[in-house]
């Protein structure tokens, strides 16, 4: 159980840093993220929405032992974000540009598996 918690929190921290940085860059129009996202064909208003949801999501993830159902939604949103980024990059920039999405998908998958291992029983008994 201790190892599971360590792996889970390491993954949450990694993904929070990853998505937090990305969300902040999207909201501040940092060219590192902004230019690539526009190159992939996403409109400016969508990039801002991504930034808001990423920062909101990591806030939820970092609250220990609470909002478990909402965390499920955050994990789902992160998976969709990564999958869309992967396929957008493959289509526009080519496969070599997808390494970051592959790393993020792997870390997020392990983190989600640890989340389910730690909280599955609580998810069914959590009050709304």
N, C-alpha and C positions, 0 to 999 in steps of 0.2 A: 504494500500500500504506500509506503514512503517513497519508493522508487517511482511509482505511478504518479504521485503528486509532484515529484521533482520534474519528471518528464513533462507533465501537464503544464506546470507553471513556467518551465523554460520555454515551451512552445507558445504559451500565451504571451509571455514577455517578448519573444522574438517576433510573433505576428503583430503585436501591438506596436512595436518599434517600426516594423515594415509598413503596416497600414497607417500608422500615425504619421510617419514621415511623408508617405504618399499623399494622405489626406491634407496635411498641412501644405505641401507643395501645390496641390490642386487648388486650394483656397487662396494661395498667395501668388498664383500664376508663375511659379518657378519653372523656368524653361526645361529643367531636367525632366520633369514629368509632363508639364503642360504641352510642350511642343510635340513630344512623342504621341501623347493621347490625341491631339488634334490631327497629327499625321495618320493615325489609325482611323480617322474619320468621325470621331466623336465631337459633337457640338459643344461650345463653351458652357451653355447652361447645364448640360449633363455632367461636365467635369466638376462644376461647383457642387452639384448634388452628390456626386461620388465622394467628394471631400467631406461634406457634412455627415454623410452616412458612415464613412470610415471612422471619423473621429467619435461619432456617437457609439458605434459598435465596439470600439476598443474600450470606451468608458464602461460599457456593460461587461465586457470580458474581464476587466480588472477588478470588479467587485466580487470578493470571495463569497462563495456559498449562497449566493442570492440570484434572483432573476434567471433561474435555470432554463425555463422555457424560452425566454427572450434570448439567452445565449445560444440556444439551438438555432434561432432565426439569424443571429449574427454569424454563426458558423456557415449557415446556408448562404448568406449574402457574400461572405468571403469566398466560398467555393465558386459561386456564380461569377464574381468579379475576376477570379483567377482564370476560370475556364474561358470567359469572354476575352480576357487579355491574351491568353494563349492562342486562341483561334484568330483573333484580330492580328496578332503579330505574325502568325504563320502566313496569313493571307496577304499582308502588306509588306512586311519586312523580311520574311523568310524564317525557316526553322531555327537557325542559330540564335536569333533574338529572343527565343522563348526560354532560355536557361533560367532566368529569374522566376518565371511562372512555374516551371517544373520544380524548382527548389521550394517555392512558396506552397505549391500543392502538396508536396511531400511532407513538409513540416506541419501544415494545417491538417492533413490526414492523420498523422500520428497524434497531434494534439487533440483532435476530435475523438479519436479512439480512446485516449486516456480520459477525456471528459466523460464519455459514456461509461467507461469502467468505474469511474469515481461516483457518478451521480445518477446512473440509470434508475436505481430504486427510488431516489428522491424525486425524479422527474414525474413519476406517476402519483406521488402523494403530495406534491407541492400545491399549496392553495393559491388560487388566482389573485 
